[in-house]
Amino acid sequence: MAEHPAYPVGLRLTDRKVVVLGGGQVAQRRLPALIAAGADIVLVSPRATPSVEAMVDAGEITWAQRPYTDGDLANAWYALIATSDPDANTRASAEAERHRVWAVRSDDADRATAWTPATGHSEGVTVAILTTDSKSRDPRHTAAVRDAVVEGLRDGTLVAPHHRTRTPGVALVGGGPGDPDLITVRGRRLLAEADVVITDHLGPRDLLAELPQNVEVIDAAKLPYGRFMAQEAINNALIEHAKQGKSVVRLKGGDPFVYGRGMEEVQALTEAGVPCTVVPGISSSISVPGAAGIPVTHRGVAHEFTVVSGHIAPDDERSLVDWPSVARLTGTLVILMGVATIGKVAETLIAHGKSPDTPVALVQEGTTAGQRRVDATLATAAEAVRTHDVKPPAVIVIGEVVKVGPAPAGDPSE
């Protein structure tokens, strides 16, 4: 029988049931786009990566924590079959066929009824590229065509660039505060050329969906109060893959050298003789307040701003912050990783002279679709965190600049 090309179509999945089988790397890379499409997602898997668990904890997907069983695809509109059990994948494919559910299968594209294209976005346009000849699929070529079109749209030329030489060794890339459009052009280019990507939970996760399927994604997520990969293990993974001749990108949230342990990784790579390129990123300490309408400096209001880590409380002997001096500063105070300790921080600042009425803004998931802002004062900040269920990641801004911009929409306290 003649081989026919796949028919390209855009699925509108808002509020429609989508079933994802398997909670590993494939799911981690594909789930953000399904979430962005507004799908009603059910994940069926005994286990999940830390980043996928974070999506569950955020209420973005529903998790049935068990293996696939017949009937899981009932009433689904679309399915992603990506378990590590070939038999389960085969049975799920058969069920999808019976129920007329379009299904992608990660382990055997020839047995799937749908394929996931290489996608990119520019100025409200989604570019999706599919291979027309199933016998000569080349994920890197497909991704390169996608990149050429997207870059052409962005610079107005639609001219494909020449083939790029991949960067050897490790590129330590700051991914910015969360919005995938806020990564640097160089960072995005290096990401597109990578063989291996080692990513944090705070890295811009939507960019993972743009990677070719043969790129290995290693989840080094350090979830607040959750599982984590020890720093030594991350260093070893960087060194091991680079010494295999692979192009490795270490994708981090914000800037690698702002509470990102970037220099620890540079030192480990240098000691191992592995070349390392550092690509700075937009720090959340500046960008997140800006995205929430708060300038960290403003003429006549604040002539300086100070960035402080709040992951260790002021009364903890391990703290390296001179809190009495910080309290005497008249400019803006930006606290990262301080949701859990804001009560102690506020008490300490007030005890050393800050007014209890000093304005405070807590900006959760800044620059992403989930961004929200909660306003308070030093006296009420801890209660505001509890009342409004503020969760990490959140940037805390303390100072008169909080009141400079337009009042946040909605409730005056939020």
KEKE-3310 file (N, C-alpha, C; in steps of 0.2 Angstrom, whole numbers, plus 5000, padded with zeros to 4 digits):
npx = (5004:5002:5013:5007:5009:5008:4993:4993:4987:4979:4976:4963:4962:4957:4950:4947:4949:4965:4976:4990:5002:5015:5027:5040:5055:5049:5036:5038:5044:5034:5022:5021:5017:5004:4998:4998:4989:4977:4972:4963:4971:4976:4988:4995:5004:5016:5027:5035:5045:5054:5050:5039:5031:5030:5021:5010:5008:5006:4993:4991:4990:4981:4985:4986:4992:4999:5001:4997:4981:4968:4955:4959:4960:4947:4935:4944:4952:4964:4980:4996:5007:5019:5026:5039:5037:5035:5025:5014:5013:5009:4997:4990:4990:4982:4970:4968:4965:4953:4945:4945:4955:4966:4983:5000:5015:5029:5039:5038:5035:5029:5019:5010:4995:4996:5008:5021:5025:5040:5040:5039:5038:5033:5029:5015:5013:5012:5024:5025:5033:5033:5040:5038:5042:5041:5051:5063:5065:5072:5075:5084:5085:5072:5070:5079:5074:5062:5068:5074:5063:5057:5067:5068:5056:5057:5067:5062:5066:5065:5075:5084:5097:5115:5122:5126:5140:5142:5144:5158:5160:5153:5140:5135:5120:5110:5093:5084:5069:5058:5048:5049:5053:5062:5074:5092:5097:5109:5109:5097:5101:5112:5105:5098:5107:5112:5117:5114:5104:5104:5094:5086:5072:5068:5072:5067:5054:5046:5054:5060:5051:5054:5065:5074:5069:5079:5088:5095:5087:5091:5084:5088:5081:5078:5067:5057:5058:5057:5062:5080:5094:5110:5123:5135:5133:5127:5137:5146:5138:5138:5152:5154:5146:5151:5164:5162:5161:5150:5139:5134:5122:5119:5105:5099:5088:5085:5100:5115:5125:5118:5113:5114:5123:5132:5146:5151:5149:5157:5170:5171:5171:5182:5192:5191:5196:5187:5180:5171:5157:5150:5134:5126:5111:5094:5091:5080:5078:5077:5070:5057:5051:5050:5041:5030:5026:5034:5047:5064:5072:5069:5067:5069:5064:5070:5087:5095:5096:5095:5100:5095:5097:5084:5084:5089:5085:5085:5089:5096:5112:5119:5117:5124:5121:5121:5110:5106:5112:5106:5093:5095:5096:5090:5085:5078:5074:5076:5071:5075:5070:5063:5050:5047:5053:5049:5042:5051:5061:5054:5051:5064:5069:5060:5064:5076:5074:5066:5051:5035:5025:5031:5030:5026:5028:5024:5028:5023:5029:5034:5033:5028:5014:5007:5009:5006:5002:5004:5001:5007:5012:5027:5023:5012:5016:5019:5007:5000:5006:5002:4987:4985:4991:5004:5017:5033:5041:5044:5047:5051:5048:5053:5050:5047:5046:5036:5024:5025:5021:5006:4991:4989:4978:4962:4958:4963:4973:4980)
npy = (4994:5011:5024:5037:5055:5062:5071:5088:5096:5107:5105:5109:5109:5114:5112:5099:5081:5074:5061:5056:5044:5038:5046:5051:5058:5061:5064:5075:5084:5086:5090:5104:5111:5105:5109:5123:5123:5122:5110:5096:5087:5070:5061:5045:5035:5026:5032:5049:5062:5075:5087:5085:5081:5093:5100:5093:5096:5109:5109:5108:5097:5081:5067:5050:5038:5025:5010:5009:5004:4995:5004:5017:5026:5030:5041:5051:5064:5065:5057:5054:5042:5035:5026:5016:5003:4992:4983:4988:5000:4995:4989:5001:5008:5000:5001:5015:5015:5008:5016:5027:5037:5050:5046:5048:5039:5037:5027:5020:5027:5023:5015:5023:5034:5048:5061:5071:5087:5096:5111:5129:5146:5163:5179:5177:5167:5150:5138:5123:5108:5094:5078:5072:5060:5045:5035:5041:5049:5063:5070:5080:5088:5091:5099:5109:5115:5120:5130:5138:5144:5151:5159:5167:5173:5181:5190:5196:5191:5178:5170:5156:5151:5148:5131:5128:5127:5115:5119:5114:5104:5111:5122:5134:5140:5154:5154:5164:5172:5164:5165:5159:5167:5176:5171:5173:5176:5170:5160:5152:5148:5140:5130:5124:5117:5107:5091:5085:5091:5098:5101:5113:5114:5128:5132:5138:5129:5127:5128:5116:5108:5111:5105:5093:5075:5066:5072:5071:5074:5079:5078:5089:5095:5105:5105:5115:5110:5097:5083:5082:5083:5080:5093:5088:5077:5083:5090:5079:5073:5083:5083:5070:5068:5078:5074:5063:5068:5075:5089:5099:5107:5117:5121:5134:5143:5161:5170:5162:5165:5171:5166:5153:5143:5143:5146:5136:5125:5129:5129:5115:5110:5116:5110:5097:5099:5102:5111:5127:5137:5152:5159:5173:5176:5184:5190:5185:5194:5207:5207:5200:5209:5220:5215:5214:5227:5235:5245:5243:5253:5271:5288:5299:5291:5278:5275:5265:5247:5231:5214:5200:5184:5173:5161:5156:5159:5174:5172:5161:5153:5150:5160:5173:5186:5203:5208:5219:5230:5229:5233:5246:5252:5263:5261:5249:5233:5217:5201:5184:5167:5167:5165:5155:5160:5173:5179:5179:5187:5199:5202:5204:5215:5225:5225:5231:5244:5246:5253:5246:5248:5248:5246:5230:5218:5203:5192:5180:5166:5174:5182:5172:5162:5160:5170:5180:5194:5199:5211:5219:5223:5225:5222:5214:5204:5190:5185:5187:5178:5166:5168:5170:5160:5159:5153:5146:5147:5164:5181:5193:5210:5224:5240:5258:5258:5249:5255:5264:5261:5258:5253:5236:5225:5219:5213:5224:5220:5211)
npz = (5000:4996:5004:5013:5016:5033:5039:5042:5057:5068:5085:5095:5111:5123:5139:5135:5137:5140:5139:5147:5147:5157:5166:5163:5155:5142:5144:5153:5144:5135:5142:5146:5134:5132:5144:5142:5131:5137:5140:5148:5158:5162:5170:5169:5178:5188:5193:5193:5186:5196:5190:5184:5194:5201:5192:5195:5209:5207:5203:5189:5182:5183:5193:5191:5201:5196:5186:5168:5164:5155:5148:5152:5142:5139:5133:5130:5120:5115:5116:5124:5123:5132:5141:5149:5147:5134:5131:5138:5131:5118:5121:5125:5113:5105:5112:5110:5097:5096:5103:5095:5097:5094:5095:5101:5100:5109:5108:5096:5082:5070:5073:5079:5078:5077:5076:5084:5080:5077:5085:5086:5091:5087:5089:5091:5082:5078:5073:5065:5061:5051:5047:5030:5024:5031:5031:5032:5043:5052:5066:5070:5058:5056:5067:5064:5052:5058:5067:5058:5051:5062:5067:5055:5055:5066:5063:5052:5039:5035:5030:5030:5042:5040:5043:5060:5070:5083:5100:5109:5124:5139:5141:5152:5155:5158:5160:5162:5170:5168:5158:5142:5131:5137:5138:5133:5116:5112:5122:5118:5106:5109:5116:5106:5099:5107:5113:5126:5139:5155:5167:5178:5190:5190:5178:5161:5157:5145:5134:5133:5126:5113:5109:5099:5098:5100:5109:5125:5140:5156:5172:5184:5195:5208:5219:5230:5246:5242:5232:5227:5216:5222:5222:5219:5211:5200:5195:5192:5182:5172:5168:5165:5153:5145:5143:5135:5123:5120:5117:5129:5138:5153:5159:5168:5180:5179:5182:5181:5191:5201:5215:5210:5210:5200:5199:5207:5198:5187:5193:5196:5183:5177:5185:5180:5167:5157:5144:5147:5144:5149:5149:5153:5161:5163:5178:5191:5201:5197:5185:5188:5198:5189:5179:5187:5188:5196:5199:5203:5207:5208:5203:5216:5225:5227:5227:5227:5226:5235:5235:5243:5250:5256:5260:5272:5288:5298:5311:5311:5314:5303:5294:5283:5281:5285:5294:5303:5296:5284:5287:5290:5277:5265:5252:5240:5245:5239:5241:5238:5237:5249:5255:5265:5276:5278:5289:5300:5294:5292:5306:5311:5303:5307:5320:5320:5316:5304:5298:5303:5293:5281:5264:5255:5242:5236:5223:5214:5204:5193:5177:5171:5165:5176:5185:5199:5211:5227:5239:5254:5270:5280:5293:5290:5281:5283:5287:5275:5266:5271:5271:5257:5252:5246:5236:5233:5217:5222:5222:5233:5237:5245:5251:5247:5233:5229:5229:5219:5205:5195:5204:5208:5199:5203:5219:5232:5241:5233)
capx = (5000:5006:5014:5005:5011:5003:4989:4994:4981:4980:4971:4960:4961:4954:4945:4946:4953:4971:4979:4998:5005:5022:5029:5047:5057:5045:5030:5041:5045:5028:5017:5020:5013:4998:4995:4997:4984:4971:4969:4961:4976:4977:4994:4994:5011:5018:5032:5036:5051:5052:5047:5032:5027:5029:5015:5004:5007:5003:4986:4990:4988:4979:4990:4984:4999:4998:5002:4992:4976:4963:4950:4961:4959:4940:4933:4950:4952:4971:4984:5003:5009:5027:5029:5045:5034:5033:5018:5009:5012:5006:4990:4987:4989:4976:4964:4967:4962:4946:4941:4946:4958:4973:4988:5007:5018:5036:5044:5037:5031:5026:5012:5006:4991:4998:5015:5022:5029:5044:5036:5042:5033:5035:5024:5008:5012:5015:5027:5025:5036:5033:5043:5034:5044:5042:5057:5069:5064:5078:5073:5088:5084:5066:5071:5083:5069:5058:5072:5075:5057:5055:5071:5066:5050:5059:5071:5059:5069:5063:5080:5087:5104:5119:5122:5130:5145:5140:5149:5160:5160:5147:5137:5131:5115:5105:5087:5079:5065:5053:5045:5054:5055:5067:5081:5095:5097:5114:5106:5092:5105:5116:5101:5096:5113:5114:5116:5112:5102:5103:5089:5083:5065:5066:5073:5061:5052:5043:5059:5061:5047:5057:5071:5073:5068:5085:5092:5094:5086:5092:5081:5091:5077:5079:5061:5057:5056:5056:5068:5085:5100:5115:5127:5141:5130:5126:5144:5148:5134:5141:5159:5154:5143:5155:5170:5160:5161:5144:5138:5130:5119:5116:5100:5097:5083:5088:5107:5119:5129:5114:5111:5113:5128:5135:5153:5153:5150:5163:5176:5172:5172:5189:5197:5191:5198:5181:5178:5164:5155:5145:5129:5122:5103:5090:5090:5073:5078:5076:5064:5051:5047:5048:5035:5024:5025:5038:5054:5068:5074:5065:5070:5066:5061:5075:5093:5099:5093:5099:5097:5097:5094:5081:5083:5091:5082:5090:5091:5100:5119:5123:5116:5129:5118:5121:5103:5105:5114:5101:5087:5096:5096:5084:5082:5074:5076:5073:5073:5074:5070:5061:5043:5046:5056:5047:5040:5057:5064:5050:5053:5071:5070:5057:5067:5082:5072:5062:5044:5031:5021:5035:5026:5029:5025:5026:5027:5024:5029:5034:5034:5025:5006:5004:5011:5002:5006:5001:5003:5006:5017:5031:5019:5007:5018:5019:5000:4998:5009:4997:4981:4985:4994:5010:5021:5039:5046:5042:5051:5048:5051:5052:5051:5042:5044:5030:5018:5026:5017:4998:4989:4988:4971:4958:4958:4968:4978:4982)
capy = (5000:5017:5028:5044:5059:5064:5077:5092:5099:5110:5102:5114:5104:5117:5108:5092:5076:5072:5056:5055:5038:5038:5052:5052:5064:5063:5068:5082:5089:5088:5092:5111:5113:5103:5113:5129:5123:5122:5103:5093:5082:5065:5058:5039:5033:5024:5037:5055:5066:5080:5093:5083:5081:5100:5102:5090:5100:5116:5108:5109:5090:5076:5061:5043:5035:5018:5008:5009:4998:4995:5009:5023:5031:5031:5048:5055:5066:5064:5053:5053:5035:5036:5022:5012:4996:4991:4979:4993:5005:4992:4989:5007:5010:4996:5004:5021:5013:5006:5022:5032:5043:5051:5044:5048:5034:5039:5022:5017:5032:5020:5012:5029:5038:5055:5063:5077:5090:5101:5117:5135:5152:5169:5185:5174:5162:5143:5135:5116:5105:5087:5075:5069:5053:5041:5031:5045:5054:5065:5075:5086:5091:5094:5105:5115:5119:5124:5135:5143:5148:5155:5165:5172:5177:5186:5196:5198:5190:5172:5167:5151:5153:5142:5126:5130:5122:5115:5121:5108:5105:5113:5129:5136:5145:5157:5154:5170:5171:5159:5166:5156:5172:5180:5168:5177:5173:5165:5154:5148:5145:5134:5125:5121:5113:5103:5084:5084:5097:5096:5107:5114:5116:5135:5134:5139:5122:5127:5127:5109:5105:5113:5101:5086:5070:5063:5076:5069:5079:5076:5083:5090:5099:5106:5108:5118:5105:5091:5079:5085:5080:5083:5097:5084:5073:5087:5091:5073:5072:5088:5081:5063:5069:5082:5070:5058:5072:5078:5096:5099:5114:5117:5126:5136:5149:5167:5170:5156:5167:5174:5161:5148:5139:5142:5146:5129:5120:5131:5126:5108:5108:5118:5105:5091:5100:5102:5118:5129:5144:5155:5163:5176:5176:5189:5188:5187:5199:5213:5206:5199:5215:5224:5212:5215:5234:5238:5247:5242:5260:5276:5294:5302:5286:5273:5276:5258:5241:5226:5208:5196:5177:5172:5153:5155:5164:5179:5170:5155:5155:5150:5166:5177:5192:5208:5210:5226:5235:5229:5236:5253:5255:5267:5259:5244:5226:5211:5194:5178:5161:5170:5163:5152:5164:5181:5181:5180:5192:5205:5204:5206:5221:5229:5226:5235:5251:5247:5254:5240:5250:5248:5241:5224:5215:5196:5191:5172:5164:5180:5182:5166:5163:5159:5176:5184:5198:5200:5217:5218:5227:5221:5219:5209:5200:5183:5183:5187:5172:5161:5169:5170:5153:5161:5147:5147:5153:5170:5186:5198:5217:5228:5247:5262:5257:5245:5260:5269:5260:5257:5248:5229:5224:5215:5215:5229:5216:5205)
capz = (5000:4996:5010:5012:5022:5038:5037:5048:5059:5075:5089:5100:5117:5129:5143:5133:5141:5136:5144:5146:5150:5158:5169:5162:5151:5137:5147:5156:5139:5131:5146:5146:5129:5133:5149:5138:5127:5141:5141:5155:5158:5166:5170:5172:5179:5195:5195:5189:5187:5200:5187:5182:5201:5202:5188:5199:5215:5205:5200:5182:5179:5188:5193:5194:5202:5195:5179:5163:5163:5149:5150:5154:5137:5138:5133:5129:5114:5113:5121:5123:5126:5133:5146:5148:5146:5127:5131:5140:5125:5113:5123:5125:5106:5103:5115:5107:5090:5097:5105:5090:5100:5091:5100:5099:5104:5109:5107:5090:5079:5065:5076:5081:5074:5077:5077:5087:5076:5080:5086:5088:5092:5086:5088:5090:5076:5080:5067:5067:5056:5051:5041:5026:5022:5037:5031:5033:5049:5055:5071:5070:5052:5057:5072:5061:5048:5062:5069:5052:5050:5068:5067:5050:5057:5071:5061:5046:5033:5033:5027:5035:5043:5038:5048:5065:5073:5089:5105:5113:5132:5143:5141:5158:5152:5162:5156:5164:5176:5167:5152:5137:5127:5140:5137:5128:5109:5112:5126:5114:5100:5112:5118:5100:5097:5113:5114:5132:5143:5162:5168:5184:5190:5188:5171:5157:5155:5139:5129:5132:5121:5106:5108:5095:5102:5102:5114:5132:5145:5163:5177:5191:5198:5216:5221:5237:5251:5239:5230:5223:5214:5225:5218:5216:5206:5194:5192:5189:5176:5167:5166:5161:5146:5141:5141:5130:5116:5118:5118:5135:5141:5159:5159:5175:5180:5181:5180:5184:5196:5206:5219:5205:5211:5194:5200:5209:5192:5183:5196:5195:5176:5176:5188:5176:5161:5153:5142:5149:5142:5153:5146:5158:5161:5166:5185:5193:5206:5193:5180:5191:5200:5183:5176:5191:5188:5202:5198:5210:5208:5205:5205:5222:5230:5229:5224:5227:5228:5238:5234:5248:5250:5262:5262:5279:5293:5301:5318:5310:5314:5296:5289:5281:5280:5290:5294:5305:5291:5279:5290:5290:5271:5263:5246:5239:5247:5235:5244:5234:5241:5256:5256:5271:5281:5278:5295:5304:5291:5294:5313:5311:5300:5311:5327:5319:5314:5298:5300:5301:5288:5275:5259:5253:5237:5235:5216:5213:5197:5189:5170:5168:5164:5183:5189:5203:5215:5233:5242:5261:5274:5284:5299:5288:5276:5285:5287:5268:5263:5273:5268:5250:5250:5242:5236:5229:5218:5223:5223:5238:5236:5251:5250:5244:5226:5228:5228:5213:5199:5196:5209:5205:5197:5208:5226:5234:5244:5229)
cpx = (5004:5007:5012:5007:5006:5000:4990:4988:4982:4974:4969:4958:4959:4949:4943:4951:4959:4974:4986:5000:5012:5024:5037:5049:5053:5039:5033:5042:5038:5022:5016:5016:5006:4994:4994:4991:4977:4968:4968:4966:4976:4983:4993:5001:5012:5023:5032:5042:5049:5049:5040:5028:5026:5022:5009:5003:5004:4996:4985:4988:4985:4983:4987:4990:4999:5000:4996:4987:4971:4957:4952:4960:4952:4939:4938:4949:4959:4975:4991:5005:5017:5029:5035:5043:5032:5026:5013:5007:5008:4998:4986:4986:4983:4970:4962:4963:4955:4942:4941:4949:4965:4978:4995:5010:5026:5041:5043:5032:5027:5019:5008:5001:4992:5005:5016:5027:5034:5041:5041:5037:5036:5029:5017:5007:5016:5018:5028:5028:5036:5037:5038:5035:5045:5048:5063:5068:5071:5076:5077:5087:5077:5066:5074:5078:5065:5062:5073:5069:5056:5060:5070:5060:5052:5063:5068:5062:5067:5068:5084:5095:5108:5120:5127:5134:5143:5146:5151:5160:5153:5146:5133:5126:5110:5098:5082:5074:5059:5050:5050:5056:5061:5073:5085:5096:5103:5112:5102:5096:5109:5111:5099:5101:5115:5112:5112:5110:5101:5100:5087:5075:5063:5068:5067:5059:5049:5048:5061:5057:5049:5063:5070:5073:5074:5090:5090:5093:5086:5089:5085:5088:5078:5072:5061:5054:5055:5063:5073:5090:5106:5120:5133:5139:5129:5132:5147:5145:5137:5147:5158:5151:5148:5162:5168:5159:5155:5143:5132:5128:5117:5112:5098:5092:5087:5095:5111:5123:5125:5111:5109:5118:5132:5143:5155:5154:5155:5169:5177:5174:5180:5194:5197:5194:5193:5180:5171:5163:5149:5141:5125:5115:5100:5089:5083:5072:5076:5070:5058:5047:5045:5041:5029:5022:5029:5045:5058:5071:5070:5067:5066:5063:5066:5081:5098:5094:5098:5096:5099:5094:5091:5080:5085:5089:5087:5093:5095:5108:5122:5122:5122:5127:5118:5114:5102:5107:5109:5095:5088:5096:5090:5081:5078:5077:5072:5076:5071:5074:5068:5054:5043:5049:5054:5045:5046:5061:5061:5052:5059:5072:5066:5061:5073:5080:5068:5054:5040:5026:5025:5031:5030:5025:5028:5024:5028:5024:5030:5036:5031:5017:5003:5006:5005:5005:5001:5004:5002:5011:5022:5027:5014:5009:5018:5012:4998:5000:5004:4990:4980:4988:5000:5015:5028:5038:5042:5047:5048:5052:5048:5054:5046:5041:5038:5024:5019:5021:5010:4997:4987:4980:4968:4958:4964:4974:4982:4983)
cpy = (5006:5021:5035:5048:5060:5070:5082:5096:5102:5108:5108:5109:5108:5114:5101:5087:5074:5067:5055:5049:5038:5045:5054:5058:5066:5067:5075:5087:5091:5091:5100:5114:5111:5107:5120:5129:5122:5115:5101:5087:5077:5061:5051:5036:5031:5030:5043:5058:5072:5086:5091:5083:5089:5103:5099:5094:5107:5115:5109:5102:5086:5069:5055:5039:5028:5016:5009:5003:5000:5000:5016:5029:5033:5039:5053:5058:5065:5060:5053:5047:5035:5032:5019:5004:4995:4988:4984:4998:5002:4991:4995:5009:5006:4999:5011:5020:5011:5012:5028:5039:5044:5050:5045:5043:5036:5033:5019:5022:5028:5016:5017:5031:5045:5056:5070:5081:5094:5108:5123:5141:5158:5174:5182:5169:5155:5140:5127:5112:5097:5084:5071:5062:5050:5037:5035:5051:5056:5071:5081:5091:5095:5100:5111:5119:5123:5131:5141:5147:5153:5161:5170:5176:5183:5191:5198:5196:5183:5168:5162:5152:5147:5137:5129:5125:5121:5116:5115:5109:5107:5121:5130:5142:5147:5158:5160:5168:5166:5159:5164:5162:5177:5177:5172:5173:5168:5159:5149:5145:5139:5128:5121:5116:5108:5095:5082:5091:5094:5102:5107:5115:5123:5137:5135:5133:5122:5126:5120:5105:5106:5109:5095:5080:5066:5066:5073:5074:5076:5081:5083:5095:5099:5109:5110:5112:5098:5087:5084:5081:5083:5087:5092:5079:5077:5088:5085:5072:5077:5085:5075:5064:5073:5078:5064:5062:5075:5086:5097:5106:5113:5123:5128:5142:5155:5167:5165:5158:5171:5168:5154:5142:5138:5142:5139:5124:5122:5128:5119:5106:5110:5113:5099:5092:5101:5110:5121:5136:5146:5160:5166:5176:5182:5187:5190:5192:5206:5212:5204:5205:5220:5221:5213:5223:5238:5239:5246:5249:5265:5283:5297:5297:5281:5274:5270:5253:5235:5219:5203:5189:5176:5165:5151:5160:5168:5176:5163:5157:5154:5156:5171:5184:5197:5211:5217:5231:5235:5233:5244:5256:5258:5265:5253:5237:5221:5205:5189:5172:5163:5168:5160:5156:5171:5183:5183:5186:5199:5207:5207:5213:5227:5231:5230:5242:5251:5248:5248:5241:5250:5243:5235:5221:5208:5194:5183:5171:5169:5179:5176:5167:5163:5165:5179:5188:5199:5206:5216:5224:5223:5218:5213:5204:5192:5181:5183:5181:5166:5162:5168:5164:5155:5155:5149:5144:5159:5175:5191:5205:5221:5235:5251:5262:5253:5249:5264:5268:5260:5252:5241:5228:5219:5218:5219:5225:5211:5208)
cpz = (5000:5002:5009:5018:5027:5037:5043:5050:5066:5079:5094:5106:5123:5132:5140:5136:5137:5142:5142:5150:5150:5161:5168:5158:5146:5139:5150:5150:5135:5135:5146:5140:5129:5138:5146:5134:5130:5142:5148:5155:5163:5165:5173:5172:5186:5197:5190:5190:5192:5197:5185:5189:5203:5198:5192:5205:5213:5203:5193:5178:5185:5187:5195:5194:5202:5188:5175:5164:5158:5152:5151:5149:5135:5138:5132:5122:5111:5118:5119:5127:5126:5140:5144:5147:5139:5127:5133:5134:5120:5115:5123:5118:5103:5106:5112:5100:5091:5099:5100:5093:5097:5096:5097:5103:5103:5107:5100:5086:5073:5067:5079:5076:5073:5078:5080:5083:5080:5080:5088:5088:5091:5084:5086:5085:5079:5073:5069:5060:5057:5046:5037:5024:5029:5037:5032:5038:5052:5060:5071:5064:5053:5061:5068:5056:5052:5065:5064:5051:5056:5068:5061:5051:5062:5069:5054:5039:5030:5029:5032:5036:5041:5044:5053:5068:5080:5094:5109:5120:5134:5142:5147:5156:5157:5158:5157:5169:5175:5161:5146:5133:5130:5141:5132:5121:5109:5116:5122:5109:5103:5114:5112:5097:5102:5111:5120:5136:5150:5165:5175:5184:5188:5181:5167:5154:5148:5133:5128:5127:5114:5104:5103:5100:5104:5107:5121:5137:5152:5168:5183:5195:5206:5218:5228:5241:5248:5237:5227:5222:5218:5220:5215:5211:5200:5191:5189:5182:5170:5164:5162:5154:5142:5138:5136:5123:5115:5120:5123:5137:5148:5160:5166:5174:5182:5178:5184:5190:5202:5210:5215:5206:5205:5195:5202:5203:5188:5186:5195:5188:5174:5179:5184:5169:5155:5151:5144:5147:5146:5149:5151:5156:5164:5173:5187:5198:5203:5189:5183:5194:5194:5180:5180:5192:5194:5199:5204:5211:5205:5208:5211:5227:5232:5225:5224:5228:5230:5237:5239:5248:5256:5264:5269:5283:5296:5308:5317:5310:5308:5292:5289:5280:5286:5291:5297:5300:5286:5281:5289:5283:5269:5256:5246:5242:5243:5239:5239:5239:5249:5258:5263:5277:5282:5285:5300:5301:5293:5301:5314:5309:5304:5318:5326:5315:5308:5301:5298:5295:5281:5270:5257:5247:5236:5228:5215:5206:5192:5182:5167:5168:5171:5188:5193:5208:5221:5237:5250:5264:5277:5290:5296:5283:5277:5285:5280:5265:5265:5270:5261:5247:5245:5242:5232:5222:5218:5225:5228:5238:5242:5250:5247:5237:5224:5227:5222:5207:5200:5201:5205:5204:5202:5215:5228:5238:5240:5222)
residu = (MET:ALA:GLU:HIS:PRO:ALA:TYR:PRO:VAL:GLY:LEU:ARG:LEU:THR:ASP:ARG:LYS:VAL:VAL:VAL:LEU:GLY:GLY:GLY:GLN:VAL:ALA:GLN:ARG:ARG:LEU:PRO:ALA:LEU:ILE:ALA:ALA:GLY:ALA:ASP:ILE:VAL:LEU:VAL:SER:PRO:ARG:ALA:THR:PRO:SER:VAL:GLU:ALA:MET:VAL:ASP:ALA:GLY:GLU:ILE:THR:TRP:ALA:GLN:ARG:PRO:TYR:THR:ASP:GLY:ASP:LEU:ALA:ASN:ALA:TRP:TYR:ALA:LEU:ILE:ALA:THR:SER:ASP:PRO:ASP:ALA:ASN:THR:ARG:ALA:SER:ALA:GLU:ALA:GLU:ARG:HIS:ARG:VAL:TRP:ALA:VAL:ARG:SER:ASP:ASP:ALA:ASP:ARG:ALA:THR:ALA:TRP:THR:PRO:ALA:THR:GLY:HIS:SER:GLU:GLY:VAL:THR:VAL:ALA:ILE:LEU:THR:THR:ASP:SER:LYS:SER:ARG:ASP:PRO:ARG:HIS:THR:ALA:ALA:VAL:ARG:ASP:ALA:VAL:VAL:GLU:GLY:LEU:ARG:ASP:GLY:THR:LEU:VAL:ALA:PRO:HIS:HIS:ARG:THR:ARG:THR:PRO:GLY:VAL:ALA:LEU:VAL:GLY:GLY:GLY:PRO:GLY:ASP:PRO:ASP:LEU:ILE:THR:VAL:ARG:GLY:ARG:ARG:LEU:LEU:ALA:GLU:ALA:ASP:VAL:VAL:ILE:THR:ASP:HIS:LEU:GLY:PRO:ARG:ASP:LEU:LEU:ALA:GLU:LEU:PRO:GLN:ASN:VAL:GLU:VAL:ILE:ASP:ALA:ALA:LYS:LEU:PRO:TYR:GLY:ARG:PHE:MET:ALA:GLN:GLU:ALA:ILE:ASN:ASN:ALA:LEU:ILE:GLU:HIS:ALA:LYS:GLN:GLY:LYS:SER:VAL:VAL:ARG:LEU:LYS:GLY:GLY:ASP:PRO:PHE:VAL:TYR:GLY:ARG:GLY:MET:GLU:GLU:VAL:GLN:ALA:LEU:THR:GLU:ALA:GLY:VAL:PRO:CYS:THR:VAL:VAL:PRO:GLY:ILE:SER:SER:SER:ILE:SER:VAL:PRO:GLY:ALA:ALA:GLY:ILE:PRO:VAL:THR:HIS:ARG:GLY:VAL:ALA:HIS:GLU:PHE:THR:VAL:VAL:SER:GLY:HIS:ILE:ALA:PRO:ASP:ASP:GLU:ARG:SER:LEU:VAL:ASP:TRP:PRO:SER:VAL:ALA:ARG:LEU:THR:GLY:THR:LEU:VAL:ILE:LEU:MET:GLY:VAL:ALA:THR:ILE:GLY:LYS:VAL:ALA:GLU:THR:LEU:ILE:ALA:HIS:GLY:LYS:SER:PRO:ASP:THR:PRO:VAL:ALA:LEU:VAL:GLN:GLU:GLY:THR:THR:ALA:GLY:GLN:ARG:ARG:VAL:ASP:ALA:THR:LEU:ALA:THR:ALA:ALA:GLU:ALA:VAL:ARG:THR:HIS:ASP:VAL:LYS:PRO:PRO:ALA:VAL:ILE:VAL:ILE:GLY:GLU:VAL:VAL:LYS:VAL:GLY:PRO:ALA:PRO:ALA:GLY:ASP:PRO:SER:GLU)
# end
